[in-house]
Amino acid sequence: MVGALAGGVSAPALAGCSMQFEMCSAWCSTRHVGSEARKVGCKTRCLADRAACLAETGIDKAKETGKQGADSAKGFWEGFWSDK
């Protein structure tokens, strides 16, 4: 996989989460110019969304890896139990 990082998650997928966070954070700064508390609350939600995005990216990769492992195991047992 091109651009794969630790855990096999691709760099573009992580960049997507980071870019969404940066855009959300910038929007919070613009929207809540007069209130630091609202700005912090908004940016905290952006951070939670980023964490969810990264988790979902990892889950998708784990599903793919698990399916590949299951397919390999199935092939192994089919070969093991088949007639020679």
Backbone as CSV, one residue per row, in Angstrom:
resi,resn,N_x,N_y,N_z,CA_x,CA_y,CA_z,C_x,C_y,C_z
1,MET,0.849,-1.179,0.000,0.000,0.000,0.000,0.895,1.243,0.000
2,VAL,0.719,2.092,-0.964,1.496,3.312,-1.059,1.063,4.282,0.043
3,GLY,2.029,4.874,0.717,1.713,5.853,1.748,1.191,5.242,3.036
4,ALA,1.412,3.939,3.226,0.901,3.291,4.441,1.724,3.708,5.646
5,LEU,1.044,3.926,6.738,1.688,4.290,7.992,1.501,3.151,8.975
6,ALA,1.887,3.364,10.209,1.733,2.347,11.242,0.301,1.840,11.254
7,GLY,0.146,0.537,11.316,-1.183,-0.058,11.328,-1.780,-0.211,9.942
8,GLY,-1.038,0.176,8.899,-1.518,0.005,7.548,-2.516,1.049,7.089
9,VAL,-2.721,2.104,7.866,-3.658,3.161,7.475,-2.947,4.072,6.496
10,SER,-3.606,4.407,5.399,-2.962,5.217,4.373,-2.850,6.679,4.778
11,ALA,-1.816,7.310,4.303,-1.595,8.728,4.595,-2.754,9.597,4.105
12,PRO,-3.315,9.347,2.890,-4.450,10.181,2.467,-5.651,10.084,3.400
13,ALA,-5.904,8.910,3.943,-7.035,8.770,4.865,-6.802,9.598,6.115
14,LEU,-5.587,9.548,6.650,-5.273,10.341,7.834,-5.278,11.824,7.508
15,ALA,-4.804,12.176,6.319,-4.798,13.583,5.915,-6.217,14.106,5.814
16,GLY,-7.139,13.262,5.360,-8.537,13.667,5.282,-9.080,14.029,6.650
17,CYS,-8.768,13.215,7.653,-9.215,13.497,9.017,-8.579,14.781,9.537
18,SER,-7.298,14.940,9.273,-6.596,16.136,9.741,-7.099,17.391,9.048
19,MET,-7.359,17.278,7.752,-7.847,18.437,7.001,-9.232,18.846,7.498
20,GLN,-10.087,17.847,7.754,-11.411,18.155,8.285,-11.294,18.862,9.635
21,PHE,-10.356,18.396,10.465,-10.144,19.024,11.766,-9.683,20.467,11.606
22,GLU,-8.733,20.700,10.725,-8.206,22.048,10.511,-9.298,22.992,10.009
23,MET,-10.123,22.513,9.095,-11.210,23.344,8.572,-12.237,23.638,9.657
24,CYS,-12.570,22.643,10.454,-13.532,22.813,11.534,-12.998,23.810,12.562
25,SER,-11.733,23.649,12.917,-11.107,24.527,13.904,-11.076,25.977,13.418
26,ALA,-10.750,26.158,12.144,-10.734,27.507,11.564,-12.137,28.106,11.569
27,TRP,-13.134,27.287,11.258,-14.517,27.746,11.270,-14.914,28.181,12.674
28,CYS,-14.503,27.417,13.688,-14.810,27.780,15.076,-14.180,29.120,15.444
29,SER,-12.946,29.312,15.023,-12.248,30.565,15.327,-12.950,31.756,14.696
30,THR,-13.456,31.557,13.490,-14.156,32.631,12.787,-15.540,32.872,13.374
31,ARG,-16.250,31.820,13.660,-17.628,31.931,14.132,-17.718,32.496,15.542
32,HIS,-16.766,32.141,16.399,-16.844,32.517,17.813,-15.738,33.509,18.193
33,VAL,-15.592,34.552,17.388,-14.552,35.556,17.616,-14.685,36.202,18.993
34,GLY,-15.886,36.477,19.443,-16.076,37.212,20.687,-16.120,36.381,21.957
35,SER,-16.128,35.062,21.837,-16.279,34.228,23.028,-15.252,33.100,23.032
36,GLU,-14.287,33.215,23.916,-13.242,32.193,24.022,-13.836,30.849,24.468
37,ALA,-14.802,30.889,25.376,-15.421,29.652,25.866,-16.137,28.909,24.737
38,ARG,-16.886,29.638,23.921,-17.583,29.002,22.795,-16.581,28.462,21.780
39,LYS,-15.522,29.229,21.551,-14.489,28.798,20.609,-13.854,27.483,21.090
40,VAL,-13.534,27.410,22.369,-12.927,26.193,22.925,-13.903,25.022,22.857
41,GLY,-15.165,25.275,23.173,-16.174,24.220,23.083,-16.322,23.694,21.667
42,CYS,-16.349,24.600,20.715,-16.479,24.233,19.305,-15.260,23.431,18.849
43,LYS,-14.060,23.888,19.214,-12.835,23.193,18.808,-12.725,21.827,19.477
44,THR,-13.286,21.693,20.663,-13.290,20.397,21.335,-14.157,19.406,20.554
45,ARG,-15.286,19.903,20.045,-16.129,19.047,19.202,-15.376,18.653,17.935
46,CYS,-14.620,19.588,17.361,-13.817,19.273,16.170,-12.808,18.171,16.484
47,LEU,-12.194,18.250,17.643,-11.215,17.247,18.054,-11.883,15.884,18.242
48,ALA,-13.065,15.862,18.820,-13.805,14.607,18.981,-14.173,14.021,17.615
49,ASP,-14.570,14.875,16.690,-14.887,14.412,15.334,-13.650,13.825,14.663
50,ARG,-12.494,14.450,14.882,-11.245,13.942,14.304,-10.915,12.575,14.888
51,ALA,-11.075,12.420,16.187,-10.813,11.128,16.823,-11.738,10.053,16.254
52,ALA,-12.998,10.400,16.046,-13.952,9.447,15.466,-13.558,9.088,14.035
53,CYS,-13.118,10.074,13.275,-12.686,9.850,11.898,-11.492,8.891,11.863
54,LEU,-10.507,9.144,12.725,-9.329,8.275,12.771,-9.702,6.864,13.213
55,ALA,-10.607,6.757,14.169,-11.044,5.440,14.631,-11.757,4.691,13.507
56,GLU,-12.617,5.385,12.785,-13.340,4.752,11.683,-12.373,4.291,10.598
57,THR,-11.366,5.103,10.314,-10.351,4.731,9.331,-9.634,3.461,9.773
58,GLY,-9.311,3.382,11.051,-8.640,2.191,11.588,-9.538,0.971,11.564
59,ILE,-10.815,1.152,11.862,-11.771,0.038,11.843,-11.907,-0.510,10.429
60,ASP,-12.000,0.385,9.456,-12.123,-0.062,8.066,-10.906,-0.889,7.663
61,LYS,-9.718,-0.452,8.059,-8.495,-1.186,7.733,-8.478,-2.536,8.453
62,ALA,-8.919,-2.564,9.696,-8.950,-3.817,10.455,-9.911,-4.819,9.813
63,LYS,-11.053,-4.338,9.338,-12.013,-5.221,8.663,-11.375,-5.844,7.425
64,GLU,-10.690,-5.014,6.649,-10.047,-5.487,5.426,-8.972,-6.526,5.757
65,THR,-8.147,-6.237,6.755,-7.079,-7.146,7.153,-7.660,-8.445,7.703
66,GLY,-8.720,-8.348,8.505,-9.357,-9.533,9.056,-9.942,-10.428,7.980
67,LYS,-10.561,-9.818,6.974,-11.128,-10.599,5.873,-10.023,-11.316,5.117
68,GLN,-8.907,-10.638,4.885,-7.794,-11.275,4.195,-7.263,-12.461,5.001
69,GLY,-7.162,-12.285,6.306,-6.698,-13.376,7.171,-7.660,-14.541,7.172
70,ALA,-8.959,-14.253,7.203,-9.967,-15.309,7.181,-9.928,-16.066,5.855
71,ASP,-9.749,-15.349,4.760,-9.667,-15.995,3.453,-8.449,-16.911,3.384
72,SER,-7.329,-16.467,3.934,-6.112,-17.289,3.950,-6.309,-18.538,4.794
73,ALA,-6.928,-18.369,5.961,-7.169,-19.517,6.844,-8.112,-20.520,6.180
74,LYS,-9.127,-20.021,5.514,-10.077,-20.901,4.833,-9.349,-21.728,3.778
75,GLY,-8.501,-21.055,3.000,-7.731,-21.759,1.972,-6.811,-22.807,2.573
76,PHE,-6.203,-22.490,3.706,-5.316,-23.436,4.382,-6.087,-24.699,4.755
77,TRP,-7.242,-24.513,5.421,-8.010,-25.676,5.876,-8.598,-26.462,4.715
78,GLU,-8.988,-25.789,3.662,-9.487,-26.508,2.484,-8.376,-27.388,1.892
79,GLY,-7.182,-26.837,1.828,-6.043,-27.619,1.332,-5.682,-28.747,2.274
80,PHE,-5.743,-28.519,3.546,-5.387,-29.514,4.558,-6.339,-30.700,4.508
81,TRP,-7.644,-30.413,4.423,-8.638,-31.483,4.494,-8.981,-32.098,3.136
82,SER,-8.517,-31.533,2.042,-8.862,-32.068,0.726,-8.113,-33.378,0.450
83,ASP,-8.631,-34.115,-0.487,-7.942,-35.331,-0.917,-6.650,-34.907,-1.603
84,LYS,-5.617,-35.718,-1.403,-4.298,-35.407,-1.972,-4.287,-35.561,-3.455
